[in-house]
Amino acid sequence: MSDTPHLSEAGFAPIYPEALFPAARSSHAPRILILYGSLRDRSYSRFAAEEAARILERFGAEVRIFDPANLPAPDSEPVEHPKVAELRDLVGWCEGMVWSSPERHGAMTGIMKSQIDWIPLSLGGVRPTQGKTLAVMQVCGGSQSFNTVNQLRILGRWMRLLTIPNQSSVARAWEVFDDDGRMKPSPFYDRIVDVMEELVKFTLLTRDIRDHLVDRYSERVESHAALSARVNQAKAVE
């Protein structure tokens, strides 16, 4: 069963348990970035995001919320645009994220997707989202749905984020928040507490080993092949 003739020895790396349990661990507060998907004055996805931020801070996290107002449509402005630069800096700063979107026409909003589309898969040779944690939430104007959180999960996987198992979907959001935008006591509120608790736990568990967790055999093989080609080309020139 150990006969693996197609396996590249140059790219293959044994798994050492000690690499998953580093002796030295970060001691600073977990850094969490929250994105929400609506520009309305009475935005339920923003209200949910703000409640999540309060809960995260109770769990000891450092939280920043990105305001998507004035963020240009993807590719309509250079990446030096101030709002784009702000978003990318925050993504680089954070160790985990919360995505909170309304469900509109059975899907996440364009505002939510635009923010994610501005986050690069690679930035200066670094994948800014790789191995970081993610929690997904949605708010619904009517009955409960999971279309949007399912879509956000797909995007999280594509961005190589570690999306936690739990999630939040708030039904009939207009009934759940009071006039001040605060969430009323309900099972929906309790679920957000559950999700944020899980997010902080997963972030603390993985932040020091995230690069190791998502290190891939196929990419090591590709990198080795590129290095060999470059060295051989240099030798040919000599």
C-alpha positions as CSV (number, residue, x, y, z in Angstrom):
1,M,0.0,0.0,0.0
2,S,3.0,2.3,0.4
3,D,3.9,2.1,-3.3
4,T,3.5,5.7,-4.6
5,P,5.5,6.0,-7.9
6,H,3.7,9.2,-8.9
7,L,4.4,11.0,-5.7
8,S,7.1,13.7,-6.0
9,E,9.6,13.2,-3.2
10,A,10.8,16.8,-3.7
11,G,7.3,18.0,-2.9
12,F,6.2,15.4,-0.3
13,A,6.5,16.5,3.3
14,P,5.8,14.2,6.3
15,I,3.4,15.6,8.9
16,Y,5.0,16.2,12.2
17,P,2.5,16.6,15.1
18,E,4.9,19.0,16.9
19,A,4.5,21.5,14.1
20,L,0.8,21.7,15.0
21,F,1.5,22.5,18.6
22,P,4.1,25.3,18.7
23,A,5.8,25.8,22.1
24,A,5.5,29.6,21.7
25,R,2.1,31.1,21.1
26,S,0.9,34.6,20.3
27,S,-0.5,36.4,23.4
28,H,-2.1,39.4,21.8
29,A,-5.9,39.8,21.4
30,P,-7.3,37.9,18.4
31,R,-7.7,40.5,15.6
32,I,-11.1,40.2,13.8
33,L,-12.3,42.2,10.8
34,I,-16.0,42.5,10.2
35,L,-17.6,43.2,6.7
36,Y,-21.3,43.9,6.2
37,G,-23.3,44.1,3.0
38,S,-25.7,47.1,3.0
39,L,-25.5,50.9,2.9
40,R,-29.0,51.6,4.2
41,D,-29.3,53.9,7.2
42,R,-31.2,51.1,9.0
43,S,-29.0,48.2,7.8
44,Y,-29.8,45.0,9.6
45,S,-26.6,43.4,8.4
46,R,-24.7,46.3,10.0
47,F,-26.7,45.9,13.2
48,A,-25.9,42.2,13.3
49,A,-22.2,43.0,12.6
50,E,-22.2,45.5,15.5
51,E,-23.7,43.0,17.9
52,A,-21.1,40.5,16.8
53,A,-18.4,43.1,17.5
54,R,-19.7,43.7,21.0
55,I,-19.7,40.0,21.7
56,L,-16.3,39.5,20.2
57,E,-14.9,42.2,22.4
58,R,-16.4,40.5,25.5
59,F,-14.5,37.4,24.4
60,G,-11.3,39.5,24.4
61,A,-10.9,40.1,20.7
62,E,-9.8,43.3,19.0
63,V,-12.4,44.2,16.4
64,R,-12.5,46.5,13.4
65,I,-15.6,47.1,11.2
66,F,-15.1,48.1,7.6
67,D,-17.6,50.7,6.3
68,P,-18.3,49.9,2.6
69,A,-19.6,53.4,1.8
70,N,-17.7,54.9,-1.1
71,L,-15.9,51.6,-2.0
72,P,-15.8,51.7,-5.8
73,A,-17.1,48.8,-8.0
74,P,-14.4,46.2,-8.5
75,D,-11.9,47.1,-11.2
76,S,-13.4,50.6,-11.7
77,E,-10.6,52.3,-9.8
78,P,-6.9,51.5,-9.2
79,V,-6.0,49.6,-6.1
80,E,-4.5,52.7,-4.7
81,H,-8.0,54.1,-4.2
82,P,-8.3,55.1,-0.4
83,K,-11.2,52.7,0.4
84,V,-9.6,49.8,-1.5
85,A,-6.3,50.4,0.3
86,E,-8.1,50.6,3.6
87,L,-9.9,47.3,3.1
88,R,-6.7,45.5,2.0
89,D,-4.8,46.9,4.9
90,L,-7.5,45.6,7.3
91,V,-7.5,42.2,5.6
92,G,-3.7,42.0,6.1
93,W,-4.1,43.1,9.8
94,C,-6.7,40.6,10.8
95,E,-6.4,37.0,11.9
96,G,-10.1,36.2,11.4
97,M,-13.2,37.7,9.7
98,V,-16.9,37.9,10.0
99,W,-19.0,38.4,6.8
100,S,-22.5,39.6,7.5
101,S,-24.8,40.1,4.4
102,P,-28.5,40.6,3.8
103,E,-30.1,38.1,1.4
104,R,-31.5,39.9,-1.6
105,H,-33.1,38.1,-4.5
106,G,-32.0,34.8,-2.9
107,A,-28.3,35.8,-2.8
108,M,-25.8,38.0,-1.1
109,T,-25.8,41.7,-2.0
110,G,-23.6,43.2,-4.6
111,I,-22.1,45.4,-1.9
112,M,-21.0,42.3,0.0
113,K,-19.5,40.6,-3.1
114,S,-17.7,43.9,-4.1
115,Q,-15.8,43.9,-0.9
116,I,-14.8,40.3,-1.3
117,D,-13.8,40.9,-4.9
118,W,-11.5,43.7,-3.9
119,I,-9.6,41.3,-1.6
120,P,-6.7,39.9,-3.7
121,L,-5.9,36.1,-3.7
122,S,-2.3,37.1,-3.7
123,L,-0.5,40.3,-2.7
124,G,3.2,40.6,-3.2
125,G,3.7,36.9,-3.0
126,V,1.5,36.6,0.1
127,R,-2.1,35.3,0.2
128,P,-3.7,37.7,2.6
129,T,-6.6,35.5,3.5
130,Q,-4.9,32.1,3.5
131,G,-5.4,30.2,6.7
132,K,-7.3,32.9,8.5
133,T,-10.6,32.1,10.2
134,L,-14.1,33.1,8.9
135,A,-17.6,33.2,10.4
136,V,-20.6,33.8,8.1
137,M,-23.9,35.5,8.9
138,Q,-27.0,36.6,7.0
139,V,-30.1,38.6,7.7
140,C,-33.4,37.9,6.0
141,G,-36.4,40.2,5.5
142,G,-38.8,37.3,5.5
143,S,-38.6,33.6,6.4
144,Q,-35.2,32.0,7.3
145,S,-32.9,31.1,4.4
146,F,-29.4,29.8,4.1
147,N,-28.7,30.8,0.5
148,T,-26.4,33.6,1.4
149,V,-24.3,31.9,4.1
150,N,-23.9,29.0,1.8
151,Q,-22.6,31.3,-0.9
152,L,-20.3,33.0,1.6
153,R,-18.9,29.6,2.5
154,I,-18.0,28.9,-1.1
155,L,-16.2,32.2,-1.3
156,G,-14.4,31.6,2.0
157,R,-13.1,28.3,0.6
158,W,-12.0,30.0,-2.6
159,M,-10.2,32.6,-0.5
160,R,-8.6,29.7,1.4
161,L,-10.1,30.8,4.7
162,L,-10.8,28.4,7.5
163,T,-14.6,28.8,7.7
164,I,-15.9,27.7,11.1
165,P,-18.8,25.1,11.3
166,N,-21.3,27.4,13.0
167,Q,-23.2,30.2,11.2
168,S,-26.1,32.7,11.8
169,S,-29.2,33.3,9.7
170,V,-31.6,35.9,11.2
171,A,-35.2,35.7,9.9
172,R,-37.6,38.6,9.8
173,A,-34.9,40.9,10.8
174,W,-37.2,43.9,11.1
175,E,-38.8,42.2,14.2
176,V,-35.5,41.2,15.8
177,F,-33.9,44.7,16.2
178,D,-35.3,47.6,18.2
179,D,-35.5,51.2,17.2
180,D,-31.9,51.8,18.3
181,G,-30.6,49.0,16.2
182,R,-29.9,46.7,19.1
183,M,-30.8,43.1,18.9
184,K,-33.7,41.9,21.1
185,P,-33.3,38.8,23.3
186,S,-34.0,35.8,21.1
187,P,-32.6,32.5,19.9
188,F,-31.2,34.5,17.0
189,Y,-29.1,36.5,19.4
190,D,-28.0,33.4,21.2
191,R,-26.8,31.9,17.9
192,I,-24.7,34.9,17.2
193,V,-23.0,34.5,20.6
194,D,-22.4,30.9,19.7
195,V,-20.8,31.8,16.4
196,M,-18.5,34.4,17.8
197,E,-17.5,32.2,20.7
198,E,-16.5,29.5,18.1
199,L,-14.8,32.0,15.9
200,V,-12.5,33.2,18.7
201,K,-11.7,29.6,19.8
202,F,-10.8,28.6,16.2
203,T,-8.7,31.8,15.7
204,L,-6.7,31.1,18.9
205,L,-6.2,27.5,17.9
206,T,-5.0,28.2,14.3
207,R,-3.5,31.6,14.0
208,D,0.1,30.5,14.9
209,I,0.0,27.6,12.5
210,R,-2.2,28.8,9.7
211,D,0.5,28.7,7.0
212,H,1.4,25.2,8.0
213,L,-2.3,24.1,7.9
214,V,-2.8,25.2,4.3
215,D,0.6,24.3,3.0
216,R,-0.1,22.1,-0.1
217,Y,1.7,19.3,-1.7
218,S,0.7,20.3,-5.2
219,E,2.0,23.8,-4.8
220,R,5.3,22.5,-3.4
221,V,5.6,20.3,-6.4
222,E,4.9,23.3,-8.7
223,S,7.3,25.5,-6.9
224,H,10.1,22.9,-7.1
225,A,9.5,22.4,-10.8
226,A,9.7,26.2,-11.4
227,L,12.9,26.4,-9.3
228,S,14.4,23.5,-11.3
229,A,13.5,25.1,-14.6
230,R,15.0,28.4,-13.6
231,V,18.3,26.8,-12.3
232,N,18.6,24.7,-15.5
233,Q,17.9,27.7,-17.6
234,A,20.6,29.7,-15.8
235,K,23.1,26.8,-16.3
236,A,22.2,26.7,-20.0
237,V,23.0,30.4,-20.4
238,E,26.4,29.8,-18.6
